[in-house]
């Protein structure tokens, strides 16, 4: 009698663990270096809004443009699962990770494209999306 609910619970847990590993695997695979779509050319100077992220198993190196120059920081990277959703967390925010096809308008033809979307934290319903390409 209790076998069926436990079976579904087990399947659900394995699905979410798989989703977490897939999100992290997508970001850390292929060298783990991702740039925000629409960045200006990489170089000594940059434009406001330019950023790149290098994902590793336990941390992410974040390079952001501040005042025309690159500023780097290292953030702890973790995975999360709650309320039927899963993803990654770094820099004080939780993100859902979605792979997008090259034909998606935000991808601008880039074959490897993902969207990181923040998850509301209960304090605000505002979300933001980061579109990345390798």
N, C-alpha and C positions, 0 to 999 in steps of 0.2 A: 504494500500500500504506500509506503514512504519512498519506495525506490524511484518512482516516476518523478516526484518533485526534486529529489536529490540529483537525478540524472539531468534534468533541465538546469538546475543550479550549476552542476559541473560543466555542462556545455556552455552556459552563459559566462562563467568565469574564464574558461579557456578561450572563448571568443574575445573577451576584453583584454586578456593578457596578450593574445595574438595581435590585437589592434595596437596595443601599446608598443610591442616589439616592432611591428611594421612601421609605425610612425618614426620611432627612433632609428630603425634600420634605413628608412628612406633618407633621413637627414644625415646620418653618419656615413652612409655608403658613398662611393665615388669620391673619396677624399674629404667629404664633409664640408667643403667650401661653398657657400651660397651667397649670392648678391641680391640686393633688392632690385627688382625689375625697374628699369628706367634710370639706373645710376648713371652718372657721367663716367667717362673713361677713367679707369684706375690710374692713379698717379699721385704725385706729392700733394696736389691740391684737390679739393672736392667741392661739391655743392650741397647746401643744406638739404637734408633728407637722404643723402647717400649713406648706405650702410652695407656691411657684409657680416656674415655669421659663419663661423667654422665650428661645426658640431662634432664632438667626440663622445665617447661612451658616458662620461660623467660631468662634462663641462662644455661650455660654448664660449668661444672667443668672439666678442662683439666689437666691431670696428664701426664707429659712427663719425660722421662729419660734424665737427664743432668749430665754428669760426673759420671755415676754409681749410682746416687741417684735420687729419684723421686722429681720433682718440680711441684707444683700445681698453677693453676691460674683459675680465674673465668671470663668467657667471656659472654657478652650479646648475647642472642639468639633471632633471629628474622626470619620471613619468608619473601620471596620476590616473585615477579612475574614480568616477562618482556619478551617480544618477544616470547610469546607462551611457555615459560618455567617457572618453579617455583621450589622453594626449601627452604633451610634454609641458614642463614648467621651467622657467628661468627668469631672472631679473624681476621677481616679484609678481609675475603674471602666469596664468595657465593658458595654454594654447591647444586648440584642436588642429590636427594636421590633415590636410586634404591634398591629394595629388590632383593636378588639373591637366587636361589635354592641351597640347600646343595650340589648338584652335580656339581656346578660351580667350576672350578679348584682353584680359589682364596679362596673359602670358606673352603676347606680342610675338607669337610664332616660336617661342623657346620650347624645345622638345621636353626638357626636364623642368617642370614648374610645379611649385607647391604653394598653398595658401595656409598661413598660420593665422588663426582667428582666436582672439582672446575670449575667454569664457567669463561671463559676468560673475563678479565676486560677492554679490549680495548687497554691496554698498551702492552700486550703480548698474544700470542695465546697458551702459555703453559698451560697445565692442569695437575693436579695430582689427584690421586685417593687414598682414604683411605678405606680399607676393614675392617669392624668391625663385631664382633660377641658378643653375650650376654653370 
